[in-house]
Amino acid sequence: MNSSLTRNRFVLSKERTEVFRKSLLEVWNELTIPADTNEAWRKFPIGSVDWKELQFDPKSISTETKGEWESEHSLPEETINGILADIVKFTPKDYFAILSLIAAPYIEFFLLEEGESEFDFEELGDEPKFSVRIFYLKSGRTAKTQVRMESIHETEVLHMSSSLDFYIAEDSSYLEILDKETSDLDLYRFRNVCILSRSDSHVKYHLYPIGGFRSKLFLHAHLLGKGADVIVDGVSALGGRNLKDLDMGMYHHADHTTSKITYKAIVTDKSHHIFTGNLIIPPNLKKVTAHQESFNLSLNKKARAEANPKLEVLAEDVSCTHGATVGDIDEEQYFYLLSRGLTPAESKSLLVTAFYGETIHSIGFSEEVKLSLESRIKEILVGGK
């Protein structure tokens, strides 16, 4: 992790972590590894996972903390208690989300400051990894942060990672997150990301996952106060036999809230991408606006991309739209570029870049960061058939 930012990091003490975990045991004891019949997991081949090969024993979960002591921080005790209460309340009752809370060696807090910051997290080795990270932005502040997650190993052994990340934006704050996830080709990655957006706060979350063998991500954004606004976008680029299953949900809890999901996927070789978008608006809410879009581009007949929009809108005073496309490169555009003298490879590259370029260039980070994202995507797609 970036050493210059360790002053903004602290972990709960061993004793406090143990007390917190005891409050989760009732929920944990009722959970089992999801079955293929579970609606949220029916596209993911969970039933074929060899947990022994992943060095994971579901019947023997270690809850040992690593002994890091709580360090200095500027948050009042009541704020810490409120955050922990929110984690219990809003963590989805997903097996891997609760597993992360139970099995992570410690619970990390990151206090976001004004301006831009970067956090780098590395997972080394083949043994199972568990982590819980809480990113917290105080009221009235503006922050942009890049979060880089990378798994690194030197063998060809399948292994797993389970993580839970919370992003909490207090009243009248602005938070923009660029999530750059890099996984080695033997990794099973299970992720839960939760966003809590308070009154008049604005959160933008950009997701760019690269690599991996099999991955499942749940993203739950909760718009908790009047005027809350959450935007989620990103691009998946898949090659080889990579499978990514993304399940994103927007939960509106207050009037005058706005949400939008715009996600793009590019698949080649024999890869498989699944996007499920969930929109939940309970009755009696007013002036809610919500949009959901999924665009998918296939570069190979053996590659697959799926889009599954789901809307549960029980209020009347709302404006909601959704859309999804799955297709190949537009032949008319392709032949037009050929007619202008471009080679087949150049034409294909230009059209693919145009497909995801708009999403990248809409993020609020430097041109250098944007070019780096483009380079990451091109590395995956070059050579795709």
C-alpha positions as CSV (number, residue, x, y, z in Angstrom):
1,M,0.0,0.0,0.0
2,N,1.1,3.5,-0.7
3,S,3.3,4.4,2.4
4,S,2.5,8.1,2.2
5,L,-1.1,7.4,3.0
6,T,-0.6,5.1,6.0
7,R,-1.3,8.0,8.3
8,N,-4.9,7.8,7.1
9,R,-5.2,4.1,7.9
10,F,-6.1,2.4,11.1
11,V,-7.3,-1.1,12.1
12,L,-9.6,-2.2,14.8
13,S,-8.0,-3.7,17.9
14,K,-8.0,-7.4,18.3
15,E,-10.5,-7.2,21.2
16,R,-12.9,-4.9,19.4
17,T,-12.7,-7.0,16.2
18,E,-13.6,-10.2,18.1
19,V,-16.6,-8.5,19.7
20,F,-17.8,-7.2,16.4
21,R,-17.5,-10.7,14.8
22,K,-19.5,-12.3,17.6
23,S,-22.4,-10.0,16.6
24,L,-22.2,-11.7,13.1
25,L,-22.1,-15.3,14.3
26,E,-25.9,-15.8,14.2
27,V,-26.0,-14.7,10.5
28,W,-22.8,-16.6,9.7
29,N,-24.1,-19.9,11.2
30,E,-27.1,-19.8,8.9
31,L,-25.1,-19.4,5.7
32,T,-23.6,-22.1,3.4
33,I,-21.7,-22.0,0.1
34,P,-24.3,-20.9,-2.5
35,A,-25.9,-23.7,-4.6
36,D,-26.3,-23.6,-8.4
37,T,-30.0,-23.2,-7.8
38,N,-29.5,-19.9,-6.1
39,E,-30.8,-17.2,-8.5
40,A,-27.8,-14.9,-8.0
41,W,-25.4,-17.7,-8.7
42,R,-27.1,-19.8,-11.4
43,K,-24.8,-18.4,-14.1
44,F,-21.6,-19.0,-12.1
45,P,-20.3,-22.6,-12.0
46,I,-20.1,-22.6,-8.2
47,G,-21.1,-26.3,-8.0
48,S,-18.0,-27.3,-9.9
49,V,-15.5,-25.5,-7.7
50,D,-13.0,-27.8,-6.0
51,W,-12.6,-26.1,-2.6
52,K,-9.9,-28.5,-1.6
53,E,-7.9,-27.5,-4.6
54,L,-8.3,-23.9,-3.5
55,Q,-6.9,-24.8,-0.1
56,F,-10.2,-23.7,1.4
57,D,-12.2,-25.7,4.0
58,P,-15.7,-24.3,4.5
59,K,-16.0,-26.3,7.8
60,S,-12.8,-24.8,9.3
61,I,-12.8,-21.0,9.1
62,S,-10.1,-19.2,11.1
63,T,-11.3,-16.1,12.8
64,E,-7.9,-15.2,14.2
65,T,-6.8,-11.6,14.1
66,K,-3.2,-10.8,13.4
67,G,-2.7,-8.6,16.4
68,E,-2.5,-5.2,14.7
69,W,-3.5,-2.6,17.3
70,E,-5.8,0.3,16.7
71,S,-3.7,3.3,15.6
72,E,-4.3,7.1,16.0
73,H,-7.3,8.5,14.0
74,S,-9.5,11.5,14.2
75,L,-12.9,9.8,14.1
76,P,-15.1,10.1,17.2
77,E,-16.0,6.9,19.0
78,E,-19.7,7.3,18.1
79,T,-18.7,7.6,14.4
80,I,-16.8,4.3,14.6
81,N,-19.7,2.7,16.3
82,G,-22.1,4.0,13.6
83,I,-19.9,2.7,10.8
84,L,-19.7,-0.7,12.3
85,A,-23.5,-0.7,12.8
86,D,-23.9,0.2,9.1
87,I,-21.6,-2.6,8.0
88,V,-23.8,-5.1,9.9
89,K,-26.9,-3.6,8.4
90,F,-25.9,-3.2,4.8
91,T,-23.5,-6.0,4.2
92,P,-25.5,-8.4,1.9
93,K,-26.3,-11.8,3.3
94,D,-24.0,-13.3,0.8
95,Y,-21.8,-16.2,2.0
96,F,-18.6,-14.6,0.8
97,A,-19.4,-11.1,2.1
98,I,-19.9,-12.5,5.6
99,L,-17.0,-14.8,5.2
100,S,-14.7,-11.8,4.6
101,L,-16.0,-10.2,7.8
102,I,-15.4,-13.4,9.8
103,A,-12.1,-14.5,8.3
104,A,-10.2,-11.3,7.4
105,P,-7.1,-10.9,9.6
106,Y,-8.2,-7.4,10.5
107,I,-10.7,-4.7,9.5
108,E,-9.0,-1.7,7.9
109,F,-10.3,1.9,7.8
110,F,-9.1,4.5,5.4
111,L,-10.0,8.2,6.0
112,L,-10.2,10.0,2.7
113,E,-8.9,13.5,2.6
114,E,-9.5,16.4,0.3
115,G,-8.0,16.0,-3.2
116,E,-6.6,12.9,-4.8
117,S,-5.2,9.8,-3.2
118,E,-4.0,6.3,-4.3
119,F,-4.2,3.0,-2.5
120,D,-2.4,-0.2,-3.7
121,F,-3.2,-3.6,-2.4
122,E,-1.3,-6.8,-3.3
123,E,-2.3,-10.4,-2.6
124,L,0.7,-12.7,-2.7
125,G,0.9,-16.5,-2.7
126,D,-1.6,-19.3,-3.2
127,E,-3.4,-19.6,0.1
128,P,-6.9,-18.1,0.4
129,K,-7.0,-14.3,1.0
130,F,-9.7,-12.5,3.0
131,S,-10.0,-8.7,3.4
132,V,-12.3,-6.0,4.7
133,R,-11.7,-2.3,3.8
134,I,-13.7,0.7,4.7
135,F,-13.2,4.0,2.9
136,Y,-14.7,6.9,4.7
137,L,-15.3,10.5,3.6
138,K,-16.5,13.1,6.1
139,S,-19.3,15.6,5.4
140,G,-18.7,18.4,3.0
141,R,-15.5,17.1,1.6
142,T,-14.4,16.3,-2.0
143,A,-12.1,13.4,-2.7
144,K,-10.9,11.3,-5.7
145,T,-9.2,8.0,-5.0
146,Q,-7.6,5.3,-7.1
147,V,-7.8,1.8,-5.6
148,R,-5.6,-0.8,-7.2
149,M,-6.0,-4.5,-6.3
150,E,-3.5,-7.0,-7.7
151,S,-3.1,-10.7,-7.1
152,I,0.4,-12.1,-7.7
153,H,1.6,-15.7,-7.6
154,E,4.3,-17.7,-9.3
155,T,2.6,-21.2,-9.7
156,E,-0.2,-22.6,-11.7
157,V,-2.3,-23.6,-8.7
158,L,-5.9,-22.4,-8.6
159,H,-6.5,-20.1,-5.6
160,M,-9.1,-17.8,-4.2
161,S,-9.7,-14.3,-2.7
162,S,-12.8,-13.0,-0.9
163,S,-13.1,-9.3,-0.1
164,L,-15.6,-6.8,1.2
165,D,-15.1,-3.0,0.4
166,F,-17.3,-0.2,1.9
167,Y,-17.3,3.3,0.5
168,I,-19.2,5.7,2.8
169,A,-19.9,9.3,1.7
170,E,-21.3,11.5,4.4
171,D,-23.7,14.4,3.8
172,S,-22.9,17.0,1.1
173,S,-19.7,15.2,0.0
174,Y,-18.3,14.2,-3.4
175,L,-16.4,11.0,-3.8
176,E,-15.0,9.6,-7.1
177,I,-13.4,6.1,-7.0
178,L,-11.4,4.4,-9.8
179,D,-11.2,0.7,-9.0
180,K,-8.5,-1.1,-11.0
181,E,-8.7,-4.8,-10.2
182,T,-6.0,-7.0,-11.7
183,S,-6.1,-10.8,-11.2
184,D,-3.8,-13.6,-12.2
185,L,-5.1,-16.2,-14.5
186,D,-5.5,-18.9,-11.8
187,L,-7.6,-16.8,-9.4
188,Y,-11.2,-17.3,-8.2
189,R,-12.2,-13.8,-7.0
190,F,-15.3,-13.2,-4.9
191,R,-16.0,-9.5,-4.2
192,N,-18.6,-7.5,-2.5
193,V,-18.6,-3.7,-2.9
194,C,-21.0,-1.5,-0.9
195,I,-21.6,2.2,-1.4
196,L,-23.4,4.3,1.2
197,S,-24.5,7.7,-0.1
198,R,-25.9,10.1,2.5
199,S,-28.0,13.3,1.9
200,D,-26.8,15.5,-1.0
201,S,-23.7,13.4,-1.5
202,H,-22.4,12.4,-4.9
203,V,-20.6,9.2,-5.6
204,K,-19.0,8.1,-8.8
205,Y,-17.6,4.5,-9.0
206,H,-15.6,3.4,-12.0
207,L,-14.8,-0.3,-12.2
208,Y,-12.1,-1.8,-14.5
209,P,-11.4,-5.5,-13.7
210,I,-8.7,-7.2,-15.7
211,G,-7.7,-10.9,-15.8
212,G,-8.6,-13.8,-13.5
213,F,-10.0,-17.2,-14.0
214,R,-13.5,-17.0,-12.5
215,S,-14.9,-13.9,-10.6
216,K,-18.1,-13.0,-9.0
217,L,-18.8,-9.4,-7.9
218,F,-21.8,-8.0,-6.0
219,L,-22.1,-4.2,-5.9
220,H,-24.8,-2.7,-3.7
221,A,-25.3,1.0,-3.7
222,H,-27.6,2.5,-1.1
223,L,-28.9,6.0,-1.6
224,L,-29.8,6.8,2.0
225,G,-30.7,10.5,2.1
226,K,-32.5,13.1,0.1
227,G,-30.5,14.4,-2.8
228,A,-28.1,11.4,-2.9
229,D,-26.6,10.7,-6.3
230,V,-24.7,7.5,-7.4
231,I,-23.2,6.8,-10.8
232,V,-21.5,3.5,-11.5
233,D,-19.7,2.7,-14.8
234,G,-16.8,0.8,-16.1
235,V,-15.5,-1.7,-18.7
236,S,-14.7,-5.4,-18.6
237,A,-12.3,-6.8,-21.2
238,L,-12.1,-10.6,-21.3
239,G,-10.0,-13.0,-23.1
240,G,-9.0,-16.7,-22.9
241,R,-11.5,-18.7,-20.8
242,N,-12.1,-15.9,-18.3
243,L,-15.5,-15.7,-16.7
244,K,-16.8,-12.6,-15.0
245,D,-20.2,-12.4,-13.3
246,L,-21.2,-8.9,-12.2
247,D,-24.3,-8.3,-10.1
248,M,-25.0,-4.6,-9.5
249,G,-27.8,-3.1,-7.5
250,M,-29.1,0.4,-6.8
251,Y,-31.3,0.6,-3.6
252,H,-33.2,3.9,-3.3
253,H,-34.2,4.7,0.3
254,A,-35.1,8.4,0.0
255,D,-36.9,11.0,-2.1
256,H,-35.1,13.1,-4.7
257,T,-32.4,10.5,-5.3
258,T,-30.7,9.7,-8.6
259,S,-28.8,6.7,-9.8
260,K,-27.2,5.5,-13.0
261,I,-25.4,2.3,-14.1
262,T,-23.6,2.3,-17.5
263,Y,-21.4,-0.8,-18.0
264,K,-19.6,-2.1,-21.0
265,A,-18.0,-5.5,-21.7
266,I,-15.8,-6.7,-24.6
267,V,-15.4,-10.5,-24.9
268,T,-13.0,-12.5,-27.2
269,D,-11.6,-16.0,-27.4
270,K,-13.8,-18.3,-25.3
271,S,-14.5,-15.8,-22.5
272,H,-17.9,-15.2,-20.8
273,H,-19.3,-12.0,-19.3
274,I,-22.5,-11.7,-17.3
275,F,-24.0,-8.5,-16.2
276,T,-27.1,-8.3,-14.0
277,G,-28.5,-4.9,-13.0
278,N,-30.9,-4.5,-10.2
279,L,-33.0,-1.5,-9.4
280,I,-35.0,-1.4,-6.2
281,I,-37.4,1.5,-5.5
282,P,-39.8,0.9,-2.6
283,P,-43.3,2.4,-2.5
284,N,-44.1,6.0,-1.4
285,L,-40.8,7.5,-2.6
286,K,-41.0,10.7,-4.7
287,K,-38.9,12.3,-7.5
288,V,-36.6,9.3,-8.0
289,T,-34.6,9.1,-11.2
290,A,-32.8,5.9,-12.2
291,H,-31.2,4.6,-15.4
292,Q,-29.5,1.4,-16.2
293,E,-27.5,0.5,-19.4
294,S,-25.5,-2.5,-20.4
295,F,-23.5,-2.6,-23.7
296,N,-21.7,-5.7,-24.8
297,L,-19.3,-6.3,-27.7
298,S,-18.3,-9.8,-28.9
299,L,-15.2,-10.2,-31.0
300,N,-15.5,-14.0,-31.4
301,K,-18.3,-16.4,-32.1
302,K,-17.2,-18.6,-29.2
303,A,-17.2,-15.7,-26.7
304,R,-20.4,-14.9,-24.8
305,A,-21.9,-11.8,-23.2
306,E,-25.2,-11.6,-21.3
307,A,-27.2,-8.7,-19.9
308,N,-30.0,-9.2,-17.4
309,P,-31.8,-6.0,-16.3
310,K,-34.1,-6.4,-13.3
311,L,-36.4,-3.6,-12.0
312,E,-38.4,-3.6,-8.8
313,V,-40.1,-0.2,-9.0
314,L,-43.0,0.1,-6.5
315,A,-43.2,3.9,-6.4
316,E,-45.1,6.0,-9.0
317,D,-43.4,9.4,-8.9
318,V,-40.2,8.1,-10.7
319,S,-38.4,8.3,-14.0
320,C,-36.7,5.0,-14.8
321,T,-35.1,3.6,-18.0
322,H,-33.1,0.5,-18.9
323,G,-31.4,-0.8,-22.0
324,A,-29.1,-3.5,-23.1
325,T,-27.3,-4.5,-26.3
326,V,-25.2,-7.5,-27.2
327,G,-23.6,-7.6,-30.7
328,D,-20.6,-7.9,-33.0
329,I,-18.7,-5.1,-34.6
330,D,-20.9,-3.0,-36.9
331,E,-20.3,-4.3,-40.4
332,E,-21.2,-1.1,-42.1
333,Q,-18.8,0.9,-40.0
334,Y,-16.1,-1.7,-40.5
335,F,-16.4,-1.7,-44.3
336,Y,-16.5,2.0,-44.3
337,L,-13.2,2.2,-42.6
338,L,-11.8,-0.4,-45.0
339,S,-12.9,1.8,-47.9
340,R,-11.0,4.7,-46.4
341,G,-7.7,2.7,-46.6
342,L,-7.4,1.3,-43.2
343,T,-6.3,-2.4,-42.8
344,P,-8.7,-4.9,-41.2
345,A,-6.7,-4.9,-38.0
346,E,-6.7,-1.1,-37.9
347,S,-10.4,-0.9,-38.6
348,K,-11.2,-3.4,-35.9
349,S,-9.0,-1.7,-33.3
350,L,-10.5,1.7,-34.0
351,L,-14.1,0.4,-33.6
352,V,-13.3,-1.4,-30.4
353,T,-11.5,1.6,-29.0
354,A,-14.4,3.8,-29.8
355,F,-16.7,1.4,-28.0
356,Y,-15.1,1.8,-24.6
357,G,-13.2,5.1,-25.1
358,E,-16.1,7.3,-24.2
359,T,-16.5,5.6,-20.8
360,I,-12.8,6.0,-20.0
361,H,-12.6,9.6,-21.0
362,S,-15.6,10.5,-18.9
363,I,-13.8,9.8,-15.6
364,G,-12.4,12.7,-13.6
365,F,-8.7,11.7,-13.5
366,S,-5.7,12.7,-15.5
367,E,-5.0,11.9,-19.2
368,E,-2.1,9.7,-18.0
369,V,-4.5,7.6,-16.0
370,K,-7.0,7.3,-18.9
371,L,-4.3,6.2,-21.3
372,S,-3.1,3.6,-18.8
373,L,-6.6,2.2,-18.7
374,E,-6.8,2.0,-22.5
375,S,-3.4,0.2,-22.5
376,R,-4.7,-2.4,-20.0
377,I,-7.7,-3.1,-22.1
378,K,-5.7,-3.4,-25.3
379,E,-3.3,-5.9,-23.7
380,I,-6.3,-8.2,-23.1
381,L,-7.8,-7.8,-26.5
382,V,-4.7,-7.9,-28.7
383,G,-4.5,-11.4,-30.3
384,G,-8.2,-12.1,-29.5
385,K,-9.7,-14.1,-32.3
